[in-house]
Amino acid sequence: MELIKLLGILIIIVGFALKMDAILIIILAGVVTALVGGLGTTGFLETLGSSFVDNRNIAIFIIIILVTATLEKNGLKEVAKNLISKIKNVSAGVIIGIYGIMRGIFAAFNISFGGVAGFVKPIILPMTIGSVEAKGKEPNEEHVEALKGMCSGMENIANFFCNVVFIGGPGALLVQSTLQKLGYEVSLIDLAKVEVPVAIIALVVAILYYYLKDRKLYNKYY
């Protein structure tokens, strides 16, 4: 009987496998988990409310996702795709590289765009697909799947390596506290100075890698 409490996870797996609406799947999984877990409707709402208040950053993230989903439903992806389709000489690899630079700069100031779900999926990914269509090609399904991974990978690399540059950010504080436990006293400014060249190297390597990979995939499928 305890396994029935994992029904929510099964709903998420099946829902994403069938490519159903992500927000609907998550809400449904949460409600089902609350009911089979014994919380009931009242307990579910109380838990949701207290979590909303105690974790404001997560609440803001949820709001961003809801807003982005609404915009996406009303044509945000099509606008992004049509915009980049007017530029015939830009490739998906170039778009991903430009986004990596932009994401890295903003991450260094601890500014988020909403991550993969809030910015990459509704804007950057359609732009990369639009760059293929601008050349008069029909996007290959396997190529599109590869572009999804490349766009998400650039988001993670730029955010991970550049966010630590921000003095006082959670990443820098984590590194500082870890070093202190090991007996090394370092300032946040010193950490930032060390991280800057690492972040630049990581971005350059990622940009070159995704650019070359995109060229290889384009030649393969088109």
Backbone hydrogen bonds in HBPLUS format (Angstrom, degrees):
<---DONOR---> <-ACCEPTOR-->    atom                        ^
c    i                          cat <-CA-CA->   ^        H-A-AA   ^      H-
h    n   atom  resd res      DA  || num        DHA   H-A  angle D-A-AA Bond
n    s   type  num  typ     dist DA aas  dist angle  dist       angle   num
A0004-ILE N   A0001-MET O   3.21 MM   3  5.63 149.4  2.31 106.9 114.9     1
A0005-LYS N   A0002-GLU O   3.16 MM   3  5.79 157.6  2.21 114.3 120.3     2
A0006-LEU N   A0003-LEU O   2.94 MM   3  5.51 161.6  1.98 115.4 121.5     3
A0007-LEU N   A0004-ILE O   3.11 MM   3  5.38 154.5  2.18 114.1 115.2     4
A0009-ILE N   A0006-LEU O   3.10 MM   3  5.47 126.3  2.40 105.3 117.6     5
A0010-LEU N   A0006-LEU O   3.33 MM   4  6.74 155.1  2.39 147.9 154.6     6
A0011-ILE N   A0007-LEU O   2.98 MM   4  6.31 150.5  2.07 148.2 156.4     7
A0012-ILE N   A0008-GLY O   3.09 MM   4  6.41 154.9  2.16 146.1 151.9     8
A0013-ILE N   A0009-ILE O   2.99 MM   4  6.28 163.6  2.02 153.1 157.2     9
A0014-VAL N   A0010-LEU O   2.94 MM   4  6.10 173.9  1.95 154.8 156.6    10
A0015-GLY N   A0011-ILE O   2.80 MM   4  5.78 158.4  1.85 145.6 153.0    11
A0016-PHE N   A0012-ILE O   2.95 MM   4  6.05 166.5  1.97 150.5 153.4    12
A0017-ALA N   A0013-ILE O   2.97 MM   4  6.05 149.9  2.06 142.1 151.4    13
A0018-LEU N   A0014-VAL O   2.96 MM   4  6.16 143.3  2.10 145.0 153.9    14
A0020-MET N   A0015-GLY O   3.00 MM   5  5.43 178.1  2.00 156.2 156.7    15
A0019-LYS N   A0016-PHE O   3.05 MM   3  4.73 153.9  2.12  95.4 103.2    16
A0025-ILE N   A0021-ASP O   3.04 MM   4  6.27 156.7  2.10 151.4 158.2    17
A0026-ILE N   A0022-ALA O   3.05 MM   4  6.31 164.4  2.07 154.5 157.6    18
A0027-ILE N   A0023-ILE O   3.01 MM   4  6.20 167.3  2.03 153.9 157.3    19
A0028-LEU N   A0024-LEU O   2.92 MM   4  6.02 165.2  1.95 149.9 154.6    20
A0029-ALA N   A0025-ILE O   2.84 MM   4  6.02 159.3  1.88 150.6 156.8    21
A0030-GLY N   A0026-ILE O   2.94 MM   4  6.13 154.9  2.00 146.4 153.1    22
A0031-VAL N   A0027-ILE O   2.97 MM   4  6.24 161.2  2.01 153.6 158.0    23
A0032-VAL N   A0028-LEU O   2.95 MM   4  6.10 170.0  1.96 154.3 157.3    24
A0033-THR N   A0029-ALA O   2.93 MM   4  5.99 161.2  1.97 145.4 151.2    25
A0034-ALA N   A0030-GLY O   3.05 MM   4  6.19 154.8  2.12 143.3 149.9    26
A0035-LEU N   A0031-VAL O   3.02 MM   4  6.27 156.0  2.08 149.9 156.3    27
A0036-VAL N   A0032-VAL O   2.93 MM   4  6.14 176.6  1.93 162.4 162.6    28
A0037-GLY N   A0033-THR O   2.92 MM   4  5.71 133.2  2.14 134.5 146.9    29
A0039-LEU N   A0034-ALA O   2.89 MM   5  5.08 136.5  2.08 160.1 163.1    30
A0040-GLY N   A0034-ALA O   3.40 MM   6  5.97 152.6  2.48 122.1 122.2    31
A0038-GLY N   A0035-LEU O   3.32 MM   3  5.48 161.3  2.36 102.2 107.7    32
A0044-PHE N   A0040-GLY O   2.95 MM   4  6.01 152.8  2.03 144.5 152.3    33
A0045-LEU N   A0041-THR O   3.05 MM   4  6.27 162.6  2.08 150.2 153.9    34
A0046-GLU N   A0042-THR O   2.94 MM   4  6.16 157.2  1.99 149.9 156.7    35
A0047-THR N   A0043-GLY O   2.92 MM   4  6.03 161.6  1.95 146.7 151.7    36
A0048-LEU N   A0044-PHE O   2.89 MM   4  6.05 158.1  1.93 147.5 154.3    37
A0049-GLY N   A0045-LEU O   2.88 MM   4  5.99 156.8  1.93 143.7 150.0    38
A0050-SER N   A0046-GLU O   2.94 MM   4  6.11 167.9  1.95 152.1 155.1    39
A0051-SER N   A0047-THR O   2.95 MM   4  5.97 156.2  2.01 144.3 151.4    40
A0052-PHE N   A0048-LEU O   2.99 MM   4  6.07 146.7  2.10 138.6 147.8    41
A0053-VAL N   A0049-GLY O   3.12 MM   4  6.42 151.7  2.20 145.9 152.4    42
A0054-ASP N   A0050-SER O   2.89 MM   4  6.04 164.6  1.91 150.9 155.6    43
A0055-ASN N   A0051-SER O   2.93 MM   4  5.74 143.2  2.07 141.6 149.1    44
A0059-ALA N   A0055-ASN O   3.05 MM   4  6.37 152.8  2.13 146.1 154.6    45
A0060-ILE N   A0056-ARG O   2.86 MM   4  6.16 153.7  1.93 150.9 156.8    46
A0061-PHE N   A0057-ASN O   3.02 MM   4  6.30 153.7  2.09 141.9 149.2    47
A0062-ILE N   A0058-ILE O   2.90 MM   4  6.22 153.7  1.97 149.8 156.5    48
A0063-ILE N   A0059-ALA O   2.99 MM   4  6.28 155.7  2.05 147.6 154.1    49
A0064-ILE N   A0060-ILE O   2.92 MM   4  6.22 156.2  1.98 149.8 156.2    50
A0065-ILE N   A0061-PHE O   2.98 MM   4  6.28 155.5  2.04 148.3 154.7    51
A0066-LEU N   A0062-ILE O   2.94 MM   4  6.25 157.4  2.00 150.2 156.0    52
A0067-VAL N   A0063-ILE O   2.90 MM   4  6.15 162.6  1.93 154.1 158.6    53
A0068-THR N   A0064-ILE O   2.84 MM   4  5.99 163.9  1.87 150.7 155.8    54
A0069-ALA N   A0065-ILE O   2.83 MM   4  5.96 157.6  1.88 147.5 154.0    55
A0070-THR N   A0066-LEU O   3.02 MM   4  6.21 152.6  2.09 143.3 150.2    56
A0071-LEU N   A0067-VAL O   2.97 MM   4  6.28 160.5  2.01 151.2 156.3    57
A0072-GLU N   A0068-THR O   2.75 MM   4  5.93 156.7  1.81 150.5 157.9    58
A0073-LYS N   A0069-ALA O   2.92 MM   4  6.06 152.3  2.00 142.5 149.5    59
A0074-ASN N   A0070-THR O   3.16 MM   4  6.38 135.0  2.38 136.1 147.6    60
A0074-ASN N   A0071-LEU O   3.09 MM   3  5.08 128.6  2.36  93.1 107.0    61
A0076-LEU N   A0071-LEU O   3.00 MM   5  5.46 146.3  2.12 136.0 138.1    62
A0075-GLY N   A0072-GLU O   3.26 MM   3  5.38 158.4  2.31 110.8 109.3    63
A0079-VAL N   A0075-GLY O   3.07 MM   4  6.28 155.0  2.13 150.0 156.4    64
A0080-ALA N   A0076-LEU O   3.07 MM   4  6.34 162.9  2.10 152.7 156.7    65
A0081-LYS N   A0077-LYS O   2.93 MM   4  6.11 159.0  1.97 148.3 154.5    66
A0082-ASN N   A0078-GLU O   2.84 MM   4  5.97 162.5  1.87 148.2 153.2    67
A0083-LEU N   A0079-VAL O   2.95 MM   4  6.03 150.3  2.04 144.7 152.8    68
A0084-ILE N   A0080-ALA O   3.27 MM   4  6.49 163.8  2.30 147.8 150.0    69
A0085-SER N   A0081-LYS O   2.99 MM   4  6.08 138.3  2.17 141.1 153.4    70
A0087-ILE N   A0084-ILE O   3.06 MM   3  5.50 160.0  2.10 111.7 118.0    71
A0095-ILE N   A0091-SER O   3.12 MM   4  6.45 159.3  2.17 150.2 155.6    72
A0096-ILE N   A0092-ALA O   2.96 MM   4  6.21 162.6  1.99 152.2 156.7    73
A0097-GLY N   A0093-GLY O   2.97 MM   4  6.13 151.4  2.05 139.3 147.4    74
A0098-ILE N   A0094-VAL O   2.87 MM   4  6.14 161.2  1.91 154.0 158.4    75
A0099-TYR N   A0095-ILE O   2.94 MM   4  6.16 160.4  1.98 149.4 155.2    76
A0100-GLY N   A0096-ILE O   2.94 MM   4  6.14 148.3  2.04 141.4 150.4    77
A0101-ILE N   A0097-GLY O   3.11 MM   4  6.46 154.8  2.18 150.1 155.1    78
A0102-MET N   A0098-ILE O   3.02 MM   4  6.28 170.2  2.03 154.2 156.8    79
A0103-ARG N   A0099-TYR O   2.70 MM   4  5.81 163.6  1.72 154.3 159.5    80
A0104-GLY N   A0100-GLY O   2.87 MM   4  5.93 153.1  1.95 141.2 148.8    81
A0105-ILE N   A0101-ILE O   3.02 MM   4  6.26 159.4  2.07 151.5 156.0    82
A0106-PHE N   A0102-MET O   3.13 MM   4  6.36 168.7  2.14 152.1 154.7    83
A0107-ALA N   A0103-ARG O   2.84 MM   4  5.91 149.5  1.94 144.1 153.5    84
A0108-ALA N   A0104-GLY O   3.03 MM   4  6.19 143.2  2.17 141.4 149.9    85
A0109-PHE N   A0106-PHE O   3.06 MM   3  5.23 144.9  2.19 100.1 110.6    86
A0111-ILE N   A0106-PHE O   2.90 MM   5  5.17 165.9  1.92 141.9 143.0    87
A0110-ASN N   A0107-ALA O   2.91 MM   3  4.67 160.0  1.95 104.5 107.5    88
A0118-GLY N   A0114-GLY O   3.10 MM   4  4.22 143.0  2.24 124.9 120.9    89
A0119-PHE N   A0115-GLY O   2.98 MM   4  5.73 144.7  2.11 144.9 150.5    90
A0120-VAL N   A0115-GLY O   3.25 MM   5  6.53 165.8  2.27 144.0 148.3    91
A0121-LYS N   A0116-VAL O   2.84 MM   5  5.83 168.2  1.85 166.9 164.2    92
A0123-ILE N   A0119-PHE O   3.06 MM   4  5.67 139.6  2.23 140.0 148.8    93
A0125-LEU N   A0120-VAL O   2.85 MM   5  5.91 171.9  1.85 165.4 163.0    94
A0127-MET N   A0123-ILE O   3.18 MM   4  6.33 146.7  2.29 142.3 151.6    95
A0128-THR N   A0124-ILE O   3.05 MM   4  6.43 151.8  2.14 152.0 159.4    96
A0129-ILE N   A0125-LEU O   3.05 MM   4  6.38 157.8  2.10 154.3 160.6    97
A0130-GLY N   A0126-PRO O   2.79 MM   4  5.93 152.0  1.87 142.8 151.5    98
A0131-SER N   A0127-MET O   2.95 MM   4  6.19 138.1  2.13 142.1 152.4    99
A0132-VAL N   A0129-ILE O   3.12 MM   3  5.35 132.7  2.35 100.8 112.9   100
A0133-GLU N   A0129-ILE O   3.18 MM   4  6.57 157.5  2.24 147.7 153.8   101
A0134-ALA N   A0130-GLY O   2.86 MM   4  6.03 140.4  2.02 143.3 154.1   102
A0135-LYS N   A0132-VAL O   3.17 MM   3  5.55 149.1  2.27 105.4 114.0   103
A0136-GLY N   A0133-GLU O   2.91 MM   3  5.11 157.4  1.96 112.9 115.6   104
A0144-VAL N   A0140-ASN O   2.91 MM   4  6.23 155.4  1.97 155.5 162.7   105
A0145-GLU N   A0141-GLU O   3.05 MM   4  6.34 155.4  2.11 146.2 152.3   106
A0146-ALA N   A0142-GLU O   3.05 MM   4  6.30 150.3  2.14 141.1 149.0   107
A0147-LEU N   A0143-HIS O   2.88 MM   4  6.18 150.0  1.97 147.6 156.4   108
A0148-LYS N   A0144-VAL O   3.00 MM   4  6.32 146.1  2.12 146.3 154.9   109
A0149-GLY N   A0145-GLU O   3.36 MM   4  6.71 156.9  2.42 143.1 147.3   110
A0150-MET N   A0146-ALA O   2.98 MM   4  6.26 153.9  2.05 147.9 155.9   111
A0151-CYS N   A0147-LEU O   2.87 MM   4  6.00 166.2  1.89 154.0 156.7   112
A0152-SER N   A0148-LYS O   3.08 MM   4  6.19 164.5  2.10 146.6 151.3   113
A0153-GLY N   A0149-GLY O   2.81 MM   4  5.85 150.3  1.89 140.6 149.9   114
A0154-MET N   A0150-MET O   2.99 MM   4  6.18 156.2  2.05 146.8 151.8   115
A0155-GLU N   A0151-CYS O   3.13 MM   4  6.38 157.0  2.18 144.7 150.9   116
A0156-ASN N   A0152-SER O   3.03 MM   4  6.31 160.0  2.07 150.5 155.1   117
A0157-ILE N   A0153-GLY O   2.93 MM   4  6.13 164.5  1.96 153.0 157.3   118
A0158-ALA N   A0154-MET O   2.96 MM   4  5.96 172.3  1.96 152.5 155.0   119
A0159-ASN N   A0155-GLU O   3.04 MM   4  6.01 160.8  2.08 143.5 149.6   120
A0160-PHE N   A0156-ASN O   2.87 MM   4  5.78 160.2  1.91 144.2 150.7   121
A0161-PHE N   A0157-ILE O   3.07 MM   4  6.08 175.2  2.07 154.4 155.7   122
A0162-CYS N   A0158-ALA O   3.10 MM   4  5.74 150.0  2.19 135.9 144.6   123
A0163-ASN N   A0159-ASN O   3.02 MM   4  5.43 145.5  2.15 132.4 139.6   124
A0165-VAL N   A0162-CYS O   3.09 MM   3  5.39 147.0  2.20 104.6 114.3   125
A0166-PHE N   A0163-ASN O   3.16 MM   3  5.70 147.6  2.27 109.7 117.3   126
A0169-GLY N   A0166-PHE O   3.21 MM   3  5.46 162.0  2.24 124.8 124.6   127
A0173-LEU N   A0169-GLY O   3.02 MM   4  6.22 165.0  2.04 159.3 163.9   128
A0174-LEU N   A0170-PRO O   2.97 MM   4  6.04 147.9  2.07 139.6 148.1   129
A0175-VAL N   A0171-GLY O   3.07 MM   4  6.36 160.9  2.11 148.7 153.1   130
A0176-GLN N   A0172-ALA O   2.92 MM   4  6.12 163.7  1.95 150.8 155.8   131
A0177-SER N   A0173-LEU O   2.93 MM   4  6.04 165.4  1.95 146.7 150.6   132
A0178-THR N   A0174-LEU O   2.98 MM   4  6.11 154.3  2.04 145.9 153.2   133
A0179-LEU N   A0175-VAL O   2.99 MM   4  6.20 161.1  2.02 151.9 156.4   134
A0180-GLN N   A0176-GLN O   2.96 MM   4  6.18 150.6  2.05 146.1 154.8   135
A0181-LYS N   A0177-SER O   3.08 MM   4  6.31 149.7  2.17 143.1 149.9   136
A0182-LEU N   A0178-THR O   3.26 MM   4  6.56 134.0  2.49 135.7 147.6   137
A0182-LEU N   A0179-LEU O   3.05 MM   3  5.02 130.0  2.31  93.7 107.6   138
A0184-TYR N   A0179-LEU O   2.83 MM   5  5.15 164.5  1.85 146.8 142.0   139
A0183-GLY N   A0180-GLN O   3.03 MM   3  4.99 157.7  2.08 101.1 107.8   140
A0191-LEU N   A0187-SER O   3.11 MM   4  6.43 153.9  2.18 146.2 153.5   141
A0192-ALA N   A0188-LEU O   2.96 MM   4  6.20 153.1  2.03 143.6 150.7   142
A0193-LYS N   A0189-ILE O   2.99 MM   4  6.28 154.8  2.06 148.7 155.1   143
A0194-VAL N   A0190-ASP O   3.14 MM   4  6.40 150.4  2.23 143.7 150.9   144
A0195-GLU N   A0191-LEU O   2.91 MM   4  6.10 150.8  1.99 146.7 155.6   145
A0196-VAL N   A0192-ALA O   3.01 MM   4  6.10 146.9  2.12 152.4 157.9   146
A0199-ALA N   A0195-GLU O   2.79 MM   4  5.99 159.3  1.84 162.9 168.5   147
A0200-ILE N   A0196-VAL O   3.01 MM   4  6.27 160.5  2.05 154.7 160.0   148
A0201-ILE N   A0197-PRO O   2.97 MM   4  6.11 165.1  1.99 147.6 151.5   149
A0202-ALA N   A0198-VAL O   2.94 MM   4  6.11 160.7  1.98 148.1 153.8   150
A0203-LEU N   A0199-ALA O   2.96 MM   4  6.16 158.2  2.01 148.2 153.7   151
A0204-VAL N   A0200-ILE O   2.93 MM   4  6.15 166.1  1.95 154.6 158.3   152
A0205-VAL N   A0201-ILE O   2.94 MM   4  6.09 168.7  1.95 154.2 157.3   153
A0206-ALA N   A0202-ALA O   2.98 MM   4  6.07 160.8  2.02 144.6 150.5   154
A0207-ILE N   A0203-LEU O   2.84 MM   4  5.99 163.0  1.86 154.3 158.9   155
A0208-LEU N   A0204-VAL O   3.01 MM   4  6.18 169.1  2.02 152.4 155.2   156
A0209-TYR N   A0205-VAL O   2.90 MM   4  6.01 160.1  1.94 148.2 154.5   157
A0210-TYR N   A0206-ALA O   2.94 MM   4  6.08 172.4  1.95 154.9 156.3   158
A0211-TYR N   A0207-ILE O   2.94 MM   4  5.98 150.3  2.03 144.4 153.3   159
A0212-LEU N   A0208-LEU O   2.97 MM   4  6.09 169.4  1.98 151.1 153.7   160
A0213-LYS N   A0209-TYR O   2.89 MM   4  6.02 154.7  1.95 146.2 154.4   161
A0214-ASP N   A0210-TYR O   2.93 MM   4  5.92 153.2  2.00 137.0 143.9   162
A0215-ARG N   A0211-TYR O   3.08 MM   4  6.37 157.4  2.13 146.6 152.4   163
A0216-LYS N   A0212-LEU O   3.01 MM   4  6.24 156.7  2.07 145.5 151.8   164
A0217-LEU N   A0213-LYS O   2.94 MM   4  6.18 158.5  1.98 149.2 154.9   165
A0218-TYR N   A0214-ASP O   2.81 MM   4  5.98 156.5  1.87 150.8 157.6   166
A0219-ASN N   A0215-ARG O   3.02 MM   4  6.21 163.6  2.05 148.1 151.9   167
A0220-LYS N   A0216-LYS O   3.05 MM   4  6.19 140.5  2.22 136.7 147.9   168
A0221-TYR N   A0217-LEU O   2.95 MM   4  6.14 160.5  1.99 154.7 157.5   169
A0222-TYR N   A0218-TYR O   2.89 MM   4  5.64 147.5  2.00 147.9 155.1   170
